[in-house]
Amino acid sequence: MYVDNDPLVLAHARALLTSSPQGRTAYLDCDLLQPEQILSSPEVRTTLDLSQPVALTLIAVLHFVPDEADPLGVVRRLLEELPSGSYLALSQVTNDFDAEAIGQLAETYRDRGIAAQPRSRAEVARFVDGLELVEPGIVAAHRWRPDAAVDHGLLDEQVSVLAALARKP
Ligand SMILES: C[S@@+](CC[C@H](N)C(=O)[O-])C[C@H]1O[C@@H](n2cnc3c(N)ncnc32)[C@H](O)[C@@H]1O
């Protein structure tokens, strides 16, 4: 089940997110900031069985939601509807490793009318508050259980994205 509010992204979703005998997929044209609309949509209700654990993935999207839009409230509302044993996976641009470069990046987005909010590790931790954080916790994305054989030699500031996985108790 994929949710996005960009018409161009949804054009690709229409072409690619098609169900198969192996499983059903669906997409929904909706703003993440409208959790009631998402949760009550026929797309979600007929695609997901919310009596079973579900993985909610908020990958590279929360940094487009500024604090004044209450992303914490949105995430809590979505999780509220999921049963115990569900997981939240998220990634988020951070200014922890190179505050100057990421500050400039965010400003460039904002200058073009796109909300952008990098967050520190402590701020990201608030999204998983009350959940059971899976090891290794909230870390730079390339440090979240990398394949043992792969060493890209990446520095944290080159990635500047935090990743986390947490289980709803
Ligand atoms: C960097 S992409 C990540 C997409 C996907 N999560 C992935 O990992 O491939 C961020 C996406 O978030 C979408 N987005 C940004 N703000 C949104 C909002 N308020 N509601 C729904 N989608 C949003 C954008 O349209 C864009 O497709």
The ligand as an SDF file (V2000), in Angstrom:
LIG
                    3D

 27 29  0  0  0  0  0  0  0  0999 V2000
   12.4060   10.9020   -1.2830 C   0  0  0  0  0  0  0  0  0  0  0  0
   10.8300   10.3010   -1.7750 S   0  0  0  0  0  0  0  0  0  0  0  0
   10.7110    8.7360   -0.9450 C   0  0  0  0  0  0  0  0  0  0  0  0
    9.6320    7.8700   -1.5090 C   0  0  0  0  0  0  0  0  0  0  0  0
    9.4960    6.4760   -0.9020 C   0  0  0  0  0  0  0  0  0  0  0  0
    9.2280    6.5650    0.5180 N   0  0  0  0  0  0  0  0  0  0  0  0
   10.7270    5.6740   -1.1480 C   0  0  0  0  0  0  0  0  0  0  0  0
   11.4730    5.3760   -0.2200 O   0  0  0  0  0  0  0  0  0  0  0  0
   10.9740    5.3380   -2.3050 O   0  0  0  0  0  0  0  0  0  0  0  0
    9.7360   11.3120   -0.8470 C   0  0  0  0  0  0  0  0  0  0  0  0
    8.2980   11.2010   -1.3260 C   0  0  0  0  0  0  0  0  0  0  0  0
    7.4480   11.7790   -0.3360 O   0  0  0  0  0  0  0  0  0  0  0  0
    6.3730   12.3770   -1.0050 C   0  0  0  0  0  0  0  0  0  0  0  0
    5.7890   13.3540   -0.0830 N   0  0  0  0  0  0  0  0  0  0  0  0
    6.3510   14.4700    0.4250 C   0  0  0  0  0  0  0  0  0  0  0  0
    5.5080   15.0910    1.2680 N   0  0  0  0  0  0  0  0  0  0  0  0
    4.3640   14.3370    1.2780 C   0  0  0  0  0  0  0  0  0  0  0  0
    3.1140   14.4630    1.9340 C   0  0  0  0  0  0  0  0  0  0  0  0
    2.8560   15.4970    2.7670 N   0  0  0  0  0  0  0  0  0  0  0  0
    2.1850   13.5160    1.7210 N   0  0  0  0  0  0  0  0  0  0  0  0
    2.4220   12.4690    0.8990 C   0  0  0  0  0  0  0  0  0  0  0  0
    3.5930   12.2960    0.2410 N   0  0  0  0  0  0  0  0  0  0  0  0
    4.5420   13.2270    0.4190 C   0  0  0  0  0  0  0  0  0  0  0  0
    6.9810   12.9880   -2.2550 C   0  0  0  0  0  0  0  0  0  0  0  0
    6.0110   13.2180   -3.2510 O   0  0  0  0  0  0  0  0  0  0  0  0
    8.0030   11.9300   -2.6470 C   0  0  0  0  0  0  0  0  0  0  0  0
    7.4790   11.0210   -3.5740 O   0  0  0  0  0  0  0  0  0  0  0  0
  1  2  1  0
  2  3  1  0
  2 10  1  0
  3  4  1  0
  4  5  1  0
  5  6  1  0
  5  7  1  0
  7  8  2  0
  7  9  1  0
 10 11  1  0
 11 12  1  0
 11 26  1  0
 12 13  1  0
 13 14  1  0
 13 24  1  0
 14 15  1  0
 14 23  1  0
 15 16  2  0
 16 17  1  0
 17 18  1  0
 17 23  2  0
 18 19  1  0
 18 20  2  0
 20 21  1  0
 21 22  2  0
 22 23  1  0
 24 25  1  0
 24 26  1  0
 26 27  1  0
M  CHG  2   2   1   9  -1
M  END
$$$$
